[in-house]
Amino acid sequence: MPAKRSTRWKSPALTTPPRPDGVIHIDLTVAEESIQKKAVVYDDEDAHYDTISAFIKSMRGSDPDATMYWLAKMIHAGEDPRYIARRIVVHCRGGCRFG
């Protein structure tokens, strides 16, 4: 992590006021602001894999509406765009058909 980004990471966390018991509580919102990246949020641990699986199956089944739905869900959850792109490339290497 570059030093400049590291400094930005500390700023919001250090400016969070302590609770009455003296403990500084850093919640998800403060952490996201600190690292300036949204945390990937799914309902449970398997939801990440279920979502990417449904995305790939919708591409394989040539269902553009479902593909866009699952893509939007992953983007909204904060999935890394590079991960999504890699999965699309892997799918296409298996035999994409256009037209």
C-alpha positions as CSV (number, residue, x, y, z in Angstrom):
1,M,0.0,0.0,0.0
2,P,1.5,3.3,-1.0
3,A,2.3,5.7,1.8
4,K,-0.2,8.4,0.6
5,R,-3.0,5.9,0.5
6,S,-1.9,4.5,3.9
7,T,-2.2,8.0,5.4
8,R,-5.7,8.5,3.9
9,W,-6.6,5.1,5.5
10,K,-5.8,6.4,8.9
11,S,-7.5,9.8,8.7
12,P,-11.3,8.9,9.1
13,A,-10.5,6.2,11.6
14,L,-8.4,8.5,13.8
15,T,-11.0,11.3,13.7
16,T,-13.8,8.9,14.9
17,P,-14.8,10.1,18.3
18,P,-14.7,7.6,21.2
19,R,-17.9,6.2,22.8
20,P,-18.7,7.2,26.4
21,D,-16.7,4.1,27.6
22,G,-13.6,5.5,25.8
23,V,-13.6,2.8,23.0
24,I,-13.3,4.0,19.4
25,H,-15.8,1.9,17.3
26,I,-15.0,1.7,13.6
27,D,-18.0,0.4,11.7
28,L,-18.2,-0.6,8.0
29,T,-19.0,2.9,6.8
30,V,-15.9,4.4,8.5
31,A,-13.8,1.5,7.2
32,E,-15.1,2.1,3.6
33,E,-14.4,5.8,3.8
34,S,-10.9,5.1,5.2
35,I,-9.8,2.8,2.4
36,Q,-12.0,4.6,-0.1
37,K,-13.4,1.3,-1.5
38,K,-16.7,-0.3,-0.8
39,A,-16.6,-3.6,0.9
40,V,-18.1,-6.5,-1.0
41,V,-21.5,-7.2,0.6
42,Y,-23.4,-10.4,0.1
43,D,-26.1,-12.0,2.3
44,D,-23.9,-15.0,3.2
45,E,-20.5,-16.5,2.4
46,D,-21.8,-18.6,-0.5
47,A,-23.7,-15.7,-2.1
48,H,-20.5,-14.5,-3.8
49,Y,-20.1,-17.9,-5.6
50,D,-23.8,-18.3,-6.2
51,T,-24.0,-14.9,-7.9
52,I,-21.0,-15.4,-10.2
53,S,-22.3,-18.8,-11.1
54,A,-25.7,-17.4,-12.0
55,F,-24.0,-14.7,-14.0
56,I,-22.0,-17.2,-16.0
57,K,-25.0,-19.5,-16.5
58,S,-27.0,-16.6,-17.8
59,M,-24.3,-15.7,-20.3
60,R,-24.0,-19.4,-21.3
61,G,-27.8,-19.5,-21.8
62,S,-27.8,-16.4,-23.9
63,D,-30.2,-14.5,-21.5
64,P,-29.2,-10.9,-21.8
65,D,-31.7,-9.7,-19.2
66,A,-30.5,-12.2,-16.6
67,T,-26.9,-11.4,-17.4
68,M,-27.4,-7.7,-16.8
69,Y,-29.3,-8.4,-13.6
70,W,-26.4,-10.5,-12.1
71,L,-23.8,-8.1,-13.4
72,A,-25.7,-5.2,-11.7
73,K,-25.9,-7.2,-8.5
74,M,-22.2,-7.8,-8.4
75,I,-21.4,-4.2,-9.2
76,H,-23.8,-3.0,-6.5
77,A,-22.2,-5.4,-4.0
78,G,-18.8,-3.9,-4.7
79,E,-17.3,-6.8,-6.6
80,D,-13.9,-6.0,-8.1
81,P,-14.5,-5.1,-11.8
82,R,-11.3,-7.0,-12.7
83,Y,-12.7,-10.2,-11.2
84,I,-15.9,-9.8,-13.3
85,A,-13.8,-9.1,-16.4
86,R,-11.7,-12.2,-15.8
87,R,-14.8,-14.4,-15.4
88,I,-16.2,-13.0,-18.7
89,V,-12.9,-13.7,-20.5
90,V,-12.8,-17.3,-19.1
91,H,-16.4,-17.8,-20.3
92,C,-15.6,-16.5,-23.8
93,R,-12.5,-18.6,-24.1
94,G,-14.8,-21.6,-23.7
95,G,-16.6,-20.6,-27.0
96,C,-18.5,-17.4,-27.1
97,R,-20.8,-17.2,-30.1
98,F,-21.8,-13.8,-31.4
99,G,-24.7,-13.4,-33.8
